[in-house]
Amino acid sequence: MSKVAIISDSNSGIIQKQAKELGIHILPMPFFIDQETYYEDINLTQEQFYQKLKDGCDISTSMPSVGSVTDLWDELLQEYDEIVHIPMSSGLSSSCETAVMLAQDYEGKVFVVNNQRISVTQKQSVMDALALAKQGRTAAEIKDILEREKLESSIYIMVDTLTYLKKGGRITPAAAALGTLLRLKPVLQIQGEKLDAFAKARTVKQAKSIMLDAMKKDFADRFGDPDGGHMYLEIAYTYDLAAAETFREEVLAVFPNADIVMDPLSLSVSCHIGPGALAIACSKQIPELI
């Protein structure tokens, strides 16, 4: 039986300690903060990041260097026969495309999964890959299954402030100024490749209601599972754990049978949307694992 290593990146929200416990490997995403390089969960904690964001530091993200990727692959292939590499969505970063090109030099030993996931849904893909590997499936089989299921997930995100979307060039300064004046709480969605606008709310309460209604509709119409019997339900948040815990209770009132996973959003996502964001996400269970 082939021995398969599972790799992802810190966009999944999986921290280094969790990765070690699970027996997987996580590439930390690099940040440039006032011209200095930091790595998520290596020398940059969530608390330090949000303080630097609050202080108005110049923050930008990057993808893992080619050397950090190939060095990890080379190291793991001394112990494993094959590698399944699950980067963040190719629609949100070029790191997936780069990994696909690099894998061409590894003679069929490295399989890069392009399944359009990010944050908690990417984390679920990692957990699915781990479970499939434990079933004895090859890296090629795992890649094929994950990519077959790539659109079987959904994310809705409420943004508390428009400041960071403006800073990242995702909305114009004029739109940000108008939205701030009207106190809008935009709801964004990730359905496949892109982060897109979904709805505009005037209050946090209304934004939560919009997200919950959208998720109920997805369960029933997109996934054909209104009771969520074969769905994973997840909550993600930026900075404000208390607000996330309140939201969790509200989600449970709508989905009382759900076993909800709750994680902070990875910093590489957080820097584009800022603190105070709340997200609800789901992933459909893979038939091979039911």
Salt bridges, closest charged atoms under 4 A:
GLU79 OE2 - LYS3 NZ 3.50
GLU147 OE2 - LYS143 NZ 2.87
GLU149 OE2 - ARG148 NE 2.73
ASP160 OD1 - LYS185 NZ 2.87
ASP213 OD1 - LYS216 NZ 3.85
ASP221 OD2 - LYS217 NZ 3.26
GLU249 OE2 - ARG248 NH1 3.85
GLU250 OE1 - LYS208 NZ 3.09
ASP263 OD2 - LYS123 NZ 2.76
GLU288 OE1 - ARG148 NH2 2.82
